[in-house]
């Protein structure tokens, strides 16, 4: 039976080509994902280990600039650590944000990962953490050193002036050197600036103090013994760990992040393989149908049902193995390509070998072989059950009424149960509701797939008059051929339906959420510009002062993040926004419910309606509060307003907040300009900020893009990942048509003989492909829209202004693309059918 299976594979290699391609693509997706994430994980683990190679003990404190209460490591403590037995060197570090401007004044690197630190030379004048490619480290107040990547981006040479922004004004420094580093922030696309130690301490902490300390061990010294000796010398709340522990922790964090990426990519690989199951099952169903007499003869000469079934499954196993080998090699190439692509796109990946783990190899081959055998199991089972005499007489092809009733009943039950669960989940909302929707979606999708053969006849029948009218005999024959074998049509259409269900659902949800976020932005903001730090850090008070003096500024209100407690300090904490009275209503669209926002000028507060209702507050009430400095005040509620998504639930005048805040936590500054947005007004704002590259000036459209742009990015990523499933679905259409043409050689020959020319034969086959593709697309679009509505409905309580949006233009595009897919998929089968010699075809059995 093994020889028989191998002979059948070789005999039908052309017809099995699409099956091999489908499995190959799925396996490539799986193996590429595993190899890629294993390679990244290994590279980052090695980087972590390398970063802490010379670190015996690392000390971290939580001290920050302006925070006088949290202790840091002073120079006296650093000297005590240095004098410990077994310590080769103890290096103090301070760090914070530092943004480097290129020659055009733009920020180099991603804001959050642009960092600054201190150059700390040892007795040899070198800092062991950095290797200088050019020049030396900074040893004077007016010098800095830059990482090589940032220096190359800015086209800076040693000795040139470089503009650097921290949380204060922009300053110019002389570039003393360029160094290489494996710092994680630089690898993430940021920059690293090294200052002289005294300068860095003034910028980021306090003179003479360090936030972190790195201890290097002398030869023969134990890291654990040094840790035990260092700990008693440290200030309160300081944290000390060995370098080995920190390397392990960093590696674990990296692996945790990669697990999420791995899971997401494998989920899309599973979708692609699920779609491939229909192609494989269809292929083996048609191959078995063409070999029924051969199988019957095998049964007649003594082969048992089990042997027949085993022969077909062995055939599937051989196909799966071949496809897995090719797919695995393609997956390794894909992983290599992804790594190179990330480098080209600016993502710096640490050097390291390509990692092909046993797990990746076993998983790829197991997936490829098992999926193929699983998909072929049902056709093999059907073939084994055919009695020899029935097979020889070809009566086996007629499905029994009982089997159809059972199939359709199961499909109807699954669809109804799934639909009910989806509706229930949408009504319930929250996370539990979304899990219910997920379970219901799975049941509904399976149910629809089971019912697709039943649905194909009435749905395609609706298009038959149009096909006949537009394309004559070719159209009529195409419609009849599309429903001649409903199970085959259903299996082919199911592959497209699955892909388009997901694409449509994601599109409906994405467009709906995108418009809700966009509406939220436009409905709540009147400001022309928003200013924030590119690093995400708070803005300096000086920025507010400078902007209020700038030409063209009509209103300026900072958004200060404030906390206070209702009653005493044991009361409930309330988040508030410190704002500028009189200006806040000019930069935000605030709808007053009661009272007046002008009461902010009198030191009163404004509360959003929902918060006031939940706390039982109303206009005129006095609220005793305790600020973070533990001082108490009584605040009067002067107004109630409809909530604004860009402000906290309580608005409090900045003059009331100022006496209680040692550090102003200003997240954004909102500006309204005379004459609105213009190039001149934007330049005036930039000039007022000192042309600071670390400060982001965003106009109204930029604000909309900032909050809603990630939706489009996510949609494009999803489309790209689902493309593999759609490619496999297209292969399924090609495969079905090609094998259908082979089966209908005699029929096509007869049609040619009675006058159907080659052009009309091509048109018939092409229209059949379009009908099947559009049928699957219509099913997928309808089901996907239903799922998009349900998921959106479950999220609506958390999204102000939510309203379902059906992206008719995109849905129409999906249908057009489905029709185009049918046309492209039919090119080869149509050409083959049209080229058949009519006399040879008529004689074919």
PyMOL commands that set and color helices and strands:
alter all, ss='L'
color gray80, all
select helices_A, chain A and resi 2-11+17-51+75-82+111-113+148-154+184-187+197-204+223-231+243-290+292-300+305-344+358-385+388-392+395-397+401-428+430-482+486-524+541-548+584-587+597-602+609-615+654-658+679-688+700-743+745-753+758-798+808-835+838-843
alter helices_A, ss='H'
color red, helices_A
select strands_A, chain A and resi 57-60+73-74+87-93+95-97+99-100+115-119+131-135+143-147+161-165+171-180+192-196+209-210+212-217+239-242+529-533+553-566+573-579+592-595+605-608+622-627+632-641+650-653+666-673+695-699
alter strands_A, ss='S'
color yellow, strands_A
deselect
rebuild
show_as cartoon
